[in-house]
Amino acid sequence: MSHRFIVRSAAVLAVGALALPLAACGSSTPAPATSNTTSSSSGTTAAQTSGKITVADFWVKAVDGNMTGAFGTITNGTDKAVTVVSGTSPVAGKVELHEVVPNGTSGTKMQPKEGGFPIAAGATYTLKPGGDHVMLMMLKQPLKAGDTVDFTLTMADGSTVMVSAPVKPFTAAQETYVPTKTS
């Protein structure tokens, strides 16, 4: 049985055009996006565009717990750099942009990505397991394989991109999704 969750609004966060990346977890199935407009896509086989910022191959890791990661690619088809600075989703109480960094003891830790995901003009930014990713936190229900999750990414200039991503099982890169606290 497939469930579909719909984003009703997007938070607009106008932050200066900072050029800092974010951490993620993998990619697999596509979903579309837009710049200065909110659009949606099924997120299953092909990228859908509506504007010059596009998303493709987005997917969300299936979980029974209260947080998970979303992965895929974001392409900046504009002639100016953009930065993804925030996100919202009706299935999560909080959405953060994360990165995975060395923890100082030969391991890694996940943490919020200061400044967001910078994407140069004409470049593609990949979110994948074990790397930069979108973190869906305080989930309102378990996310099962076959469900679809909608979320909105907001750029520093206030434009938004809607992503509709399938939920998939993923056993590699068993991140615990317990973010470290930052002061």
C-alpha positions in Angstrom: 0.0 0.0 0.0 1.4 3.4 -1.0 0.8 6.5 1.0 1.3 10.0 -0.4 2.0 13.0 1.8 1.5 16.5 0.4 3.4 19.7 1.2 1.0 22.5 1.8 3.5 25.3 2.3 7.2 26.1 2.3 9.1 28.2 4.8 10.9 31.0 3.1 14.2 31.7 4.7 16.1 34.6 3.1 19.7 34.0 4.0 22.7 35.6 2.2 24.1 33.6 -0.7 26.6 31.6 1.4 28.7 29.1 -0.4 28.8 26.1 2.1 27.7 22.5 1.4 25.6 20.0 3.3 25.8 16.3 4.1 23.7 13.6 2.6 23.0 9.9 2.0 22.5 8.4 -1.6 20.4 8.5 -4.7 18.3 6.1 -6.7 15.0 7.4 -8.1 14.2 10.8 -9.6 11.9 13.6 -8.7 11.6 17.2 -10.0 11.8 20.8 -8.8 11.6 24.4 -9.7 13.0 27.8 -8.9 10.8 30.6 -7.7 7.8 28.3 -8.1 6.7 25.2 -6.3 6.1 22.2 -8.5 5.8 18.5 -7.9 6.8 15.2 -9.5 6.2 11.5 -8.9 9.9 10.9 -8.1 10.0 7.5 -9.7 11.8 7.4 -13.0 12.7 10.7 -14.7 13.6 14.2 -13.7 10.9 16.8 -14.1 11.8 20.4 -14.5 9.9 23.6 -14.0 12.4 26.5 -14.0 16.1 26.3 -13.9 16.8 24.5 -10.6 15.9 20.8 -11.1 16.1 17.8 -8.9 16.4 14.1 -9.9 16.7 10.7 -8.5 15.5 11.7 -5.0 14.6 9.0 -2.5 14.0 8.7 1.2 15.3 5.9 3.4 12.5 3.7 5.0 12.5 3.9 8.8 10.3 3.0 11.8 12.1 5.6 13.9 11.8 9.3 14.2 14.4 10.5 11.6 15.7 9.6 8.2 17.7 11.0 5.3 16.7 12.1 1.7 19.1 11.8 -1.2 19.3 12.8 -4.8 20.8 15.4 -7.1 20.1 19.1 -7.5 21.1 20.8 -10.7 21.5 24.6 -11.0 20.7 25.4 -14.6 21.0 29.2 -13.9 23.9 31.5 -14.6 24.2 32.4 -10.9 25.3 30.4 -7.8 22.4 29.3 -5.5 22.4 27.9 -2.0 19.8 25.5 -0.6 19.3 26.8 3.0 16.3 25.0 4.5 13.4 22.6 3.9 10.0 21.7 5.1 7.8 18.6 5.0 4.4 17.7 6.3 5.8 14.3 7.5 8.5 15.9 9.6 8.5 18.3 12.5 11.9 19.5 11.4 14.0 19.4 8.2 17.7 20.1 8.3 20.6 20.0 5.8 23.3 17.7 7.1 26.9 16.7 6.4 29.1 13.8 7.5 32.5 14.8 8.8 35.4 13.1 10.6 34.8 12.7 14.4 38.5 12.9 15.4 38.7 9.3 16.4 38.9 7.6 13.0 35.2 7.6 12.5 32.6 10.1 11.3 29.7 12.1 12.7 26.6 13.7 11.2 25.9 17.4 11.8 23.9 20.3 10.4 25.6 21.9 7.4 26.4 25.5 8.3 25.3 27.8 5.4 23.5 25.1 3.4 24.3 23.4 0.1 26.0 25.8 -2.3 25.5 25.0 -6.0 27.6 26.9 -8.6 26.0 28.1 -11.8 25.6 25.1 -14.1 26.7 22.6 -11.5 25.1 19.6 -9.9 25.1 18.9 -6.1 24.8 15.2 -5.1 23.2 14.1 -1.8 24.1 10.5 -0.8 24.3 8.1 2.1 27.4 8.8 4.2 27.7 12.3 2.8 25.6 15.5 2.5 21.8 14.8 2.8 18.5 16.3 3.8 17.5 15.1 7.3 13.8 14.6 8.0 13.4 14.7 11.8 10.6 14.3 14.3 8.7 12.1 11.9 5.0 12.0 12.4 4.8 8.3 11.3 7.0 5.4 10.1 8.0 5.7 6.5 7.6 2.4 4.7 9.0 1.3 1.3 6.5 2.3 -1.4 5.3 5.4 0.4 6.0 8.8 -1.2 7.3 11.8 0.7 6.9 15.4 -0.4 9.2 18.1 0.9 10.2 21.6 -0.2 13.7 22.9 -0.4 14.2 26.7 0.0 17.0 28.7 -1.6 18.8 31.7 -0.1 16.8 34.0 -2.4 13.5 32.6 -1.2 12.7 30.5 -4.2 11.6 26.9 -3.6 11.8 23.5 -5.2 9.3 20.8 -4.4 10.5 17.2 -4.3 8.3 14.1 -4.3 10.4 11.1 -3.4 9.7 7.4 -3.1 10.6 5.7 0.2 13.0 2.8 -0.3 14.6 0.2 1.9 18.4 0.8 2.3 20.6 -1.4 4.3 24.1 -0.1 3.4 25.6 2.9 5.3 23.7 2.2 8.5 23.8 5.7 9.9 22.1 6.0 13.2 20.5 9.4 12.4 21.2 10.8 15.8 22.7 14.3 15.0 25.4 15.7 17.2 24.5 18.8 19.2 26.0 22.0 18.2 26.2 25.1 20.3 
